[in-house]
């Protein structure tokens, strides 16, 4: 089976995300409609640029989806900013490094706090949620813990996580290096191989 290029996989996103079955969470049994678009971390700038265009396409006619993007990295910054500690956190990172920052900031951005922040952002009429900033938010946030905690919040709305690493339907490997954790409840969105009928 031929392997699809990152551009071919990105180009397959728009029709997939416009598909009524995906948007209505049909065709996947009783499972929650969580999807993962995994890609090699080196393509992060390309994927970010593509997601901006994709959001615009999905929100414009003819689709006109009501869409929410959750940028996990931006969420961390917003939470720290709301607590009045963002400047201190950035200074700590600059002087003592990432490990010291992670240790100090971790209690402020636990998964339950991040989920509460996301819940405040939800208006209730969203048709699709896109999650970005997964790589940038590591190691403060682990994607599997966010997904697990989001299940009760997004039980009717499909979610697509853009994941810099690999997901085989069982295991998330951030940057193809760090095993995030086993996670069985999401569906790989666009295959890496082209399947012929």
WOCOR-V809426 format. One record per pair of residues at least 12 apart in sequence whose C-alpha atoms are under 10 Angstrom apart, sorted by the first residue. I is the first residue (numbers start at 1). J is the second residue. D is the distance in whole Angstrom. If there is no record, write none. Layout:
I/J/D ; I/J/D
//
This chain:
1/192/10 ; 1/193/6 ; 1/194/6 ; 1/195/7 ; 1/196/8 ; 2/192/9 ; 2/193/6 ; 2/194/6 ; 2/195/8 ; 2/196/10 ; 3/191/9 ; 3/192/6 ; 3/193/4 ; 3/194/6 ; 3/195/9 ; 4/190/10 ; 4/191/8 ; 4/192/5 ; 4/193/6 ; 4/194/6 ; 5/192/8 ; 5/193/9 ; 6/38/10 ; 6/39/7 ; 6/40/9 ; 6/43/8 ; 6/46/9 ; 6/47/9 ; 6/192/9 ; 7/43/10 ; 7/46/9 ; 7/47/9 ; 7/50/9 ; 8/190/10 ; 8/192/9 ; 8/194/10 ; 9/37/9 ; 9/38/10 ; 9/39/9 ; 9/189/9 ; 9/190/6 ; 9/191/8 ; 9/192/7 ; 9/193/9 ; 9/194/10 ; 10/37/9 ; 10/39/10 ; 10/46/10 ; 10/47/8 ; 10/50/7 ; 10/51/9 ; 10/54/9 ; 10/190/8 ; 11/50/9 ; 11/54/9 ; 11/190/10 ; 12/189/10 ; 12/190/7 ; 12/191/10 ; 13/37/9 ; 13/50/10 ; 13/51/10 ; 13/54/8 ; 13/189/8 ; 13/190/7 ; 14/51/10 ; 14/53/10 ; 14/54/7 ; 14/55/9 ; 14/57/8 ; 14/58/7 ; 15/58/10 ; 16/189/8 ; 16/190/8 ; 17/54/9 ; 17/58/8 ; 17/63/10 ; 17/65/10 ; 17/128/9 ; 17/158/10 ; 17/160/9 ; 17/189/9 ; 18/57/10 ; 18/58/7 ; 18/62/10 ; 18/63/7 ; 18/64/10 ; 18/65/9 ; 18/128/10 ; 19/63/10 ; 22/34/10 ; 22/35/9 ; 22/128/9 ; 22/157/10 ; 22/158/7 ; 22/159/10 ; 22/189/10 ; 23/65/10 ; 23/127/7 ; 23/128/7 ; 23/156/9 ; 23/157/8 ; 23/158/6 ; 23/159/9 ; 24/127/8 ; 24/128/10 ; 24/156/8 ; 24/157/8 ; 24/158/8 ; 25/155/10 ; 25/156/7 ; 25/157/8 ; 25/158/7 ; 25/159/10 ; 28/187/9 ; 31/155/9 ; 31/185/7 ; 31/186/8 ; 31/187/10 ; 32/151/7 ; 32/152/10 ; 32/154/8 ; 32/155/6 ; 32/156/7 ; 32/157/8 ; 32/158/7 ; 32/159/9 ; 32/185/7 ; 32/186/8 ; 32/187/9 ; 33/128/10 ; 33/151/9 ; 33/154/9 ; 33/155/8 ; 33/156/8 ; 33/157/7 ; 33/158/5 ; 33/159/6 ; 33/160/9 ; 33/185/9 ; 33/186/7 ; 33/187/8 ; 34/129/9 ; 34/147/8 ; 34/150/10 ; 34/151/9 ; 34/154/9 ; 34/155/9 ; 34/157/9 ; 34/158/6 ; 34/159/5 ; 34/160/6 ; 34/161/8 ; 34/185/7 ; 34/186/5 ; 34/187/6 ; 34/188/9 ; 34/189/9 ; 35/130/10 ; 35/158/8 ; 35/159/6 ; 35/160/5 ; 35/161/6 ; 35/162/9 ; 35/169/10 ; 35/185/9 ; 35/186/5 ; 35/187/5 ; 35/188/6 ; 35/189/5 ; 35/190/9 ; 36/130/10 ; 36/131/9 ; 36/159/8 ; 36/160/6 ; 36/161/5 ; 36/162/6 ; 36/163/7 ; 36/166/9 ; 36/167/7 ; 36/168/10 ; 36/169/9 ; 36/172/10 ; 36/186/7 ; 36/187/6 ; 36/188/5 ; 36/189/5 ; 36/190/8 ; 37/160/7 ; 37/161/6 ; 37/162/5 ; 37/163/6 ; 37/164/8 ; 37/165/9 ; 37/166/9 ; 37/167/8 ; 37/187/9 ; 37/188/6 ; 37/189/5 ; 37/190/6 ; 37/191/9 ; 37/192/10 ; 38/161/8 ; 38/162/6 ; 38/163/5 ; 38/164/6 ; 38/165/6 ; 38/166/5 ; 38/167/6 ; 38/168/9 ; 38/172/9 ; 38/173/10 ; 38/174/9 ; 38/175/10 ; 38/176/10 ; 38/188/8 ; 38/189/8 ; 38/190/8 ; 38/191/9 ; 38/192/9 ; 39/162/8 ; 39/163/6 ; 39/164/5 ; 39/165/6 ; 39/166/6 ; 39/167/9 ; 39/174/10 ; 39/175/9 ; 39/176/9 ; 39/190/10 ; 39/192/9 ; 40/163/9 ; 40/164/6 ; 40/165/5 ; 40/166/7 ; 40/174/9 ; 40/175/7 ; 40/176/8 ; 41/135/8 ; 41/163/8 ; 41/164/5 ; 41/165/6 ; 41/166/9 ; 41/174/8 ; 41/175/6 ; 41/176/8 ; 42/164/8 ; 42/165/10 ; 42/175/9 ; 43/164/8 ; 44/133/10 ; 44/135/9 ; 44/162/9 ; 44/163/9 ; 44/164/7 ; 47/132/10 ; 47/162/8 ; 47/163/10 ; 47/164/9 ; 48/132/8 ; 48/133/9 ; 48/162/9 ; 51/69/10 ; 51/130/9 ; 51/132/9 ; 51/162/9 ; 55/67/8 ; 55/68/9 ; 55/69/9 ; 55/130/9 ; 58/128/10 ; 64/127/10 ; 65/125/10 ; 65/126/8 ; 65/127/6 ; 65/128/7 ; 66/123/10 ; 66/124/10 ; 66/125/7 ; 66/126/5 ; 66/127/5 ; 66/128/7 ; 66/129/9 ; 67/122/10 ; 67/125/9 ; 67/126/6 ; 67/127/6 ; 67/128/5 ; 67/129/6 ; 67/130/8 ; 67/159/10 ; 68/118/10 ; 68/121/8 ; 68/122/8 ; 68/123/9 ; 68/125/10 ; 68/126/7 ; 68/127/8 ; 68/128/7 ; 68/129/5 ; 68/130/6 ; 68/131/9 ; 68/159/9 ; 69/118/10 ; 69/121/10 ; 69/128/9 ; 69/129/6 ; 69/130/5 ; 69/131/6 ; 69/132/7 ; 69/159/10 ; 69/160/10 ; 69/161/10 ; 70/118/7 ; 70/121/9 ; 70/122/10 ; 70/129/7 ; 70/130/6 ; 70/131/5 ; 70/132/6 ; 70/133/8 ; 70/134/10 ; 70/159/10 ; 70/161/9 ; 71/118/10 ; 71/130/8 ; 71/131/6 ; 71/132/5 ; 71/133/5 ; 71/134/8 ; 71/136/9 ; 71/137/9 ; 71/161/10 ; 71/162/10 ; 72/114/8 ; 72/118/9 ; 72/131/7 ; 72/132/6 ; 72/133/5 ; 72/134/6 ; 72/135/9 ; 72/136/8 ; 72/137/6 ; 72/138/9 ; 72/140/10 ; 72/141/8 ; 72/142/10 ; 72/143/9 ; 72/146/9 ; 73/132/8 ; 73/133/5 ; 73/134/7 ; 73/135/8 ; 73/136/6 ; 73/137/5 ; 73/138/8 ; 73/140/9 ; 73/141/9 ; 74/132/9 ; 74/133/7 ; 74/136/9 ; 74/137/8 ; 75/109/9 ; 75/114/7 ; 75/115/10 ; 75/117/8 ; 75/118/8 ; 75/133/9 ; 75/137/9 ; 76/105/9 ; 76/106/10 ; 76/108/9 ; 76/109/7 ; 76/110/10 ; 76/113/10 ; 76/114/8 ; 76/117/10 ; 76/133/10 ; 76/136/10 ; 76/137/7 ; 76/140/8 ; 76/141/9 ; 77/89/9 ; 77/90/10 ; 77/109/10 ; 77/137/10 ; 78/117/9 ; 79/108/8 ; 79/109/7 ; 79/113/9 ; 79/114/8 ; 79/117/8 ; 80/105/8 ; 80/108/7 ; 80/109/8 ; 83/108/9 ; 85/105/9 ; 85/108/10 ; 86/105/10 ; 88/101/10 ; 89/101/7 ; 89/102/9 ; 89/104/8 ; 89/105/7 ; 92/104/9 ; 92/105/10 ; 98/139/9 ; 98/140/10 ; 99/139/9 ; 99/140/10 ; 101/140/9 ; 102/138/9 ; 102/139/7 ; 102/140/6 ; 102/141/10 ; 103/139/10 ; 103/140/9 ; 105/140/8 ; 106/139/9 ; 106/140/6 ; 106/141/8 ; 107/140/9 ; 108/140/10 ; 109/140/7 ; 109/141/8 ; 110/140/8 ; 110/141/8 ; 110/142/10 ; 110/145/9 ; 110/146/9 ; 111/140/9 ; 111/141/7 ; 111/142/8 ; 111/143/9 ; 111/144/10 ; 111/145/7 ; 111/146/6 ; 111/147/9 ; 111/148/9 ; 111/149/7 ; 111/150/9 ; 112/145/9 ; 112/146/8 ; 112/149/7 ; 112/150/9 ; 114/141/9 ; 114/146/8 ; 114/149/9 ; 114/150/10 ; 115/146/7 ; 115/147/9 ; 115/149/7 ; 115/150/7 ; 115/153/8 ; 116/149/10 ; 116/150/10 ; 116/153/9 ; 118/150/9 ; 118/153/9 ; 119/150/9 ; 119/153/7 ; 119/154/9 ; 122/153/9 ; 122/154/9 ; 124/154/10 ; 124/157/9 ; 125/157/9 ; 126/154/10 ; 126/156/10 ; 126/157/7 ; 126/158/9 ; 127/156/9 ; 127/157/6 ; 127/158/7 ; 127/159/9 ; 128/154/10 ; 128/156/10 ; 128/157/6 ; 128/158/5 ; 128/159/6 ; 128/160/8 ; 129/154/9 ; 129/157/7 ; 129/158/6 ; 129/159/5 ; 129/160/6 ; 129/161/8 ; 130/158/9 ; 130/159/6 ; 130/160/5 ; 130/161/6 ; 130/162/8 ; 131/143/10 ; 131/159/7 ; 131/160/6 ; 131/161/5 ; 131/162/6 ; 131/163/9 ; 132/160/9 ; 132/161/6 ; 132/162/5 ; 132/163/8 ; 132/164/10 ; 133/161/9 ; 133/162/8 ; 133/163/8 ; 133/164/9 ; 134/161/8 ; 134/162/7 ; 134/163/6 ; 134/164/7 ; 134/165/10 ; 134/174/9 ; 135/162/9 ; 135/163/7 ; 135/164/6 ; 135/165/9 ; 135/174/7 ; 135/175/8 ; 136/164/10 ; 138/174/9 ; 138/180/10 ; 139/178/10 ; 139/180/10 ; 142/174/9 ; 142/180/7 ; 142/181/9 ; 143/161/9 ; 143/163/9 ; 143/172/8 ; 143/174/9 ; 143/180/7 ; 143/181/9 ; 143/183/10 ; 144/171/9 ; 144/172/8 ; 144/180/7 ; 144/181/6 ; 144/182/8 ; 144/183/6 ; 144/184/10 ; 144/185/10 ; 144/186/10 ; 145/180/9 ; 145/181/9 ; 145/183/9 ; 147/159/9 ; 147/161/9 ; 147/183/9 ; 147/185/9 ; 147/186/9 ; 148/183/8 ; 148/185/9 ; 151/185/9 ; 159/186/9 ; 160/186/9 ; 160/187/9 ; 160/188/9 ; 160/189/8 ; 161/186/9 ; 161/188/10 ; 161/189/9 ; 162/189/10 ; 163/175/9 ; 164/176/8 ; 165/177/8 ; 165/178/9 ; 165/179/10 ; 166/178/10 ; 166/179/10 ; 166/188/10 ; 167/182/10 ; 167/183/9 ; 167/184/10 ; 167/186/9 ; 167/187/9 ; 167/188/7 ; 167/189/10 ; 168/182/10 ; 168/183/10 ; 168/184/9 ; 168/186/10 ; 168/187/9 ; 168/188/7 ; 168/191/10 ; 169/182/9 ; 169/183/7 ; 169/184/6 ; 169/185/8 ; 169/186/7 ; 169/187/6 ; 169/188/6 ; 169/189/10 ; 170/182/6 ; 170/183/5 ; 170/184/5 ; 170/185/8 ; 170/186/8 ; 170/187/9 ; 170/188/10 ; 171/183/6 ; 171/184/7 ; 172/184/9
//
